[in-house]
Amino acid sequence: MPRLTITTRSRCELIDISSMVARLVPAELKCGICHLHSLHTTAALTVNENADPDVKHDLLAKLAALIPHDESFYRHMEGNSDAHLKASLMGFSLTVPVRNGELLLGTWQGIYLCEFDGPRTRKVEVCFQEAFE
């Protein structure tokens, strides 16, 4: 099973991994799905717009406003409770359709690794499954 390794540079950032995933799609896969799964509790995966960088900014800004880094009621001793909450809300897995050896993403869609506790080295498992029409 293929695995992506992504090095993040900031505490919170969205990294477009679409091209990395696309390179792994088997050319012979005519109809199927691509499963992606983050192997971390403080990083997530999402699909969102990849044309305007302001979308990434706005998403991270809203998450920071909703889930601040420091809250008086946090008990987790590592100081990254906000990262766990954000990752749980965003989700750890994605499924993307595949057709004729290509990911079926919309015109403006990209696949993102969501880093909430970086910088770190992150791993994402990628699995392809054939479907029959």
N, C-alpha and C positions, 0 to 999 in steps of 0.2 A: 504494500500500500504506500503510495507516495506521501511524503511529508514535506511541508514548507517550513523553512526557518526564516523568521523575519526579525531583524534587529531594529528596535525602536529607539528614538532619540530624545523623547520628551516624556514627562509624567503622563500627560493626556494628549493623545493624538489619534487621528484616523489615517490609516495607510491603505491606499488603493492597491489591492493584491490581485486585481482582475487579470492582468497580463501573466502573472506568475501561475495562476490557476489555469488559464487558457492554454499555456504551454504544456500542461500535463494531460489535457484531454486526448484520449486515443483517437487518432484519425479515423480508425475503422468503426468507432462508436456512432452508429447511425441514429439511434433513438435511445435515450437513457437519462440518467440523472447523475449529478455530481453532488456528493455529500461532503460538507466541510465541517470540521469540529475543532474548536480551540481546546488545547490541553491545559488551560490555565483558568484560575478562578477570579482573576482580576483583568482579564482581556476577553473581548467578545468579538462577534462577527455580525455584520449587517450588510444589506444592499441599500444603496442610496445614490443620489445624483453624483456624477463624476465630472460634470462640465464646469460648474462654478465653485471655486474653492470657498466661497462664502458659506456654502451649505455646511461644510465641515466645521467651520468656525462657529456658525450658529448652533449646530447640534451640540458641540462641546460646551459652548457658553450656557446653553439651556440646561444641560445635565449638571454643570457646575453650580448653577443657581438652584436647581431642584435638590441636589445632593452635595452639599458643601464638603470640602475636605476634612474640616474639623467641626465636630458637634460634641457638646458636653456629655451626651448620653452614649457615645460610642464606647464599647468595652474592649474591642479587639486590640490587643497590645501592640500589634505591628504598625498601627497608625494608618492603615489603608482600608478602613471599613467602607469609605466612600467608593473605592475601586471595586470592592465585592458587590456592593449594591448596584452600581452602574452596569457592571458586567452581567449580573443576573437579570436586570431589566432589558438589556439589549439582546441577550441570548448567546449561547455558546455554539450553536450549530446552524447551518444553512443547507438548503437543498435547492439546486439550480438545475433546470432542465438542460439537456444536451441534444442537439440535432445536427446530423451530418458532421460530427467531429468538432462542433463549436458550442460554446456556452450560449444559452438563449437568454440574453439580457436585453432589456429595453435600450432604446437609443441613448438615454442619458444615465443608465444604471451602471454602477460599479460595485465590486465586492470589496468590503473594507474590513481590515483588522482594527478593532477599537482597543487602543492601549489606555488603561486607566491607572497604571502603577509602574510606569517606566522611569528611566529607560531600562529595557530588558531584552533578552533574546526569547522570542516566542515561537511556538511550534503549532502548526495547524495540520491535522490529518486530512487527507483528501482521498475519497473513495468514489469510483465510478461503477455504476450499475447499469447493465443493459436492460432496456424495456422492449417489449414486443408490441408492435402496432396491431 
